[in-house]
Amino acid sequence: MFKKNSFYDFAYRRFTRNRLAVIGFAVTLFFVIMALFAPLIAPHEPSEFFFVEGQNVYDKYAAPSSEHLLGTDSLGRDVFSRLVYGARVTMMVALLAVSISTVIGTVIGLLSGYFGKIIDNIFMRLVDIVISFPVLFLLISISTIMDPSIWIVIFAIGFVSWTSTARLVRAEVLRVKELDYIAAARACGTSNLKIIVKHILPNILAPIMVQVTIGTAQAILMEASLSFLGVGVQQPTPSWGNMLMDAQKLLVLRDMPWIWIPPGVVNLLLVLAIYFVGDGLRDAFDSRQ
């Protein structure tokens, strides 16, 4: 897969020896397949309403059965189908939000670390300002002011979670830019842009990859929190977060575990799996090993 005895070959072998990381990768891959093939896996449409046979009344809170594997929710919709389609929405929100935050954080970290001085001071003070706000409060404020929707959630998470990436990239750039090959590139008259893009960025991709995995898990939790509070992904679009909204009712918590346990469990499994992958990548790319 990689050139033998190269850095990436050693990293790959270290990653595959980490059992938790491999299990985490397998679980993550399972949910990715679920999201991609949701129409083939789900037995019903996620927004389809079911009625009590012979009556014009929603079949609300029906217990699990052969027709509804995980029962129905408060509007008579199939919980299993919404769980499967919810994987697609939850992962789309997380991946797009992490893409936005990674691009912003990487650009700011590269510029801040490479040029230093005034540019570094401006960007780092901006990071301090964003970090000083409670993330969940900031997300709720943005989602509420701008009318909550799936795209607002994506951009809100992306624009408030870039600070960790920016600080990580800045620290890596400060280390790399003092190496001999960067000094040689400057001596040859290479432009700053070319040095950043061709010489620095490729050599700091490993920690960025680790940060992306951790950021993805955090984005999933952020989306679930916002949707649970009613300011995230809105009904009837299914997401694991807004499926947990029914759990705010004591009757559901006490007597209808099929409503809230499945989305809670899959959220837990996916977040843990991604964290295990992130830990495995961090250990695999640790050059000190």
N, C-alpha and C positions, 0 to 999 in steps of 0.2 A: 504493500500500500504506500509506504514511504521509502525513500532511499535508505538502504541498510546502514545502520550505525549513525544516522543523522540525528539531530536534536529531536525532530518530530517522530522519528522511529522509536527513540527511547521514551518519549512522552506517551506515544500510543501504547507501548508495552506496559508502562507504569499505570496507565489508565485502566487497561484490561485486567490488571492484577488486583484492582480495587473492586471488590465484590459489590459493595454498596453503590458505587458509581455505575457499574454495569447493570445492576438491577434497576437503578434510577433511570438509566437510559432506556431500558426495555419498557418500563412503565410509561415514560414520556412518549416513546414511539407508539405504544398502544393507544394513548389518548389522541395522538396525531392522526392515526389511522381511523379512530372513531370519528374525529372531526371531518376528515376528508370524505368518508363514506357514510356519513350520517343518513342520507336518504335511503341507502340500502339496508342499514341496520335498524333504524327506527320503524316500528310497525304502523305508526300513525303520523299524521301531520302534527307538528308541535302546537298549533293553534286550533286544532279541531276540537269542538265541544261535543261531549257525549251526554245523552239524556237518559233518564230512567225509562225503561222499556214500557211503552204504552202511555207515557205521560210527557207533557211538555215542561219537564222540570230537569234542570241540570243534575247529572249524576255526580254530585259533589262528594269529595272525601270517600270515594269507594275504596274498599280494602283491596289489596293485591289479589289478582285472579289470573286465570289463563288468558283473558282478553287484555287485561291491564296488569303487566308484570309488577309494577310498583304502585298500583292504584291510580286514583285521579286526585287532582288538586281542588282548590276552592271554587273553580269555574268548570269543573268536569273535564279537564284536559288530562291526557295520558302523561303521567309523571316520567315514565321511562323514555318516551319519545322526546320530551322536553329536556331530559337529562342528556340524551345523545346529541341533540341539536345545540344544547347549551355549551357543549365542549367546543363546537365550532365558533360560537360567538365569544366565549371566554378567551380562547387561545388567540383569536384574531385581535381582540382588544389588547391583550398582553403583548403580542409580537409587534403590532404596529406602534404601540406606545413606547416599547423598548427601543424600537428602531429610531423613533424621533429623539428620545432622550440620549441614545448612544451617539447619534450624529451631532447633536448640540454639544454634549459633554466632550466628545473627542475634538471637535473644532476648537472649542474654547480652551481645552487643556493643551492642545498643540500650540496655539498662538501664545497662551500665557507662559508656558514653560520655555518655549524657544526664544521669544523676544524679550521676556522679562521686563524689568523696570516699570514704566508707567502702564503699559498694557497689562502686565501681570497684576499690578495693584488694582486696576479697574475691574478686571475679571474676578479676582479673588474677593474683592469687596462685594461684588454682585453675588458670588457664591455664598458669602456670609449672610447676606440679606435674605436670600431664598431659604437657606437652612434655618434661619431664625424663626420662620413661621412653622407652626405645626402642620405637617403635610396633609393630614386628613382634613383639618379645618380649611386649608387652602383649596383642596380639591372640592370640598362641599360648597365653598363660596363660589368657585368658578362654575361648577355644574349648575348651581341654583341661579346665578345671575344670567347665564347664557342659555337657559332652557335645556334641561338634561336630555341627552340623546347619546347614542352609541359613539358618534363622532366627537362630540364634546368630551365624553369620558376619555377617549383615546388621546386627544390633544391635551386635555388637562393633566392626565398622568404623565404624558411625555414631557410637558413643559415644567413640571415641578420635580421630576426625579432624575435630572441630568447632573446634579451637583456631585454625586459620588464618582461618576465617570470622569468628570472634569478634573477633580482633585487627583484621581488615580493617574490619568493620562499626564497631567502636569508633572507629577512626581517622577514618572517614567522618562519623560522628555528631559527633565533636569539631569537625570542620570545618564541618558544615552548621548545627549549633545556634547558631553565632555570627553567622549571616547575619541580615539585617534582617527578613525575613518571619517568622522564628521569634520575634524580639523583638516584632514587631507582634502575632503570635498570642498571646503571653503577656500583652501589654498589654490585649488584648481579653478576657482571662479564660478563654481556652481551656484545658481540662484537659491535664495532662501526657500522659495516654493518647492523647488526640485529636491532640496535637502530634506524638507519636511515630508513630502509625499513619497519619495523613492528611497530615502535612507533611514528616516526616523520611524515613520508610521509602520512599515513592515516589521520592524524589530520590537514593537510594543503591542503587537496584535494579541499575543498570548494572554496578558492580563486583561485586555479588553474583552476577549472571549469569555473569560471567567466572570467578569462584571456583567456581561450580557445575560448569562444564565441566572445569576443572582437577581438581576433587575427584572427578569421575566417572572420569577416566582413572586417578587414583591408586587409587580403590576397585577398579577392574578388576585392577590390578597386585597389590593387597593380597589380593583373593580368589584370584587365581592362585597367589600365594605360599603362602597357607594351605592350599589344596587340594593343591598339589604336595607339601607336607609332611605331608599326611594329616589335618590338623585343620580343614579347610574343608568345602566341599560334599562329602558322602559318597556313595560308590557305592551303588546303581547310577545315581543321578541324574547326568546328564552335565554337566560344566562344562569350559571350556577348561583350567582349572587342574588338575583331577584327571585329565584326559586325558594330561597331561604326566607323571603319576606313573610310567608305564611307562618313561620316559626315564631313570629312575634305574638301569636295568639296562644294563650295558656292551654286551651282545649287541644290545639294541634300538638303542642309540645308534650302534653301528657298522654293523649290517647291515639295520636296518628303519626307514629314515627316514620312511616313510609313517605311522608311529605318532606321532611327536613333532613333525615339521616343520609339518604343517598347523595344529594348535592353537597352536604357537608363532608362526607367521606371522600368523594372524588376530588373535592377541592384540596383536602388534606393530603391525599395520595399524590396528586400532581405537584403540589408545592414541595413536598418532601422529596419527591423523585428529582425535581429540577435542582434542589439544593444539593442532593447527593452527587448529581452530575457536576455541578459547580465545584464542589469540594474535590471531586476526582480530577477535574481539569486543573484546579489550582495546584494540587500535589504533583500532577503529571508535568506541568510546565515549570515547576520550581527548579531552576537551574542549579541550586545548591545541592540538590539530590543527585 
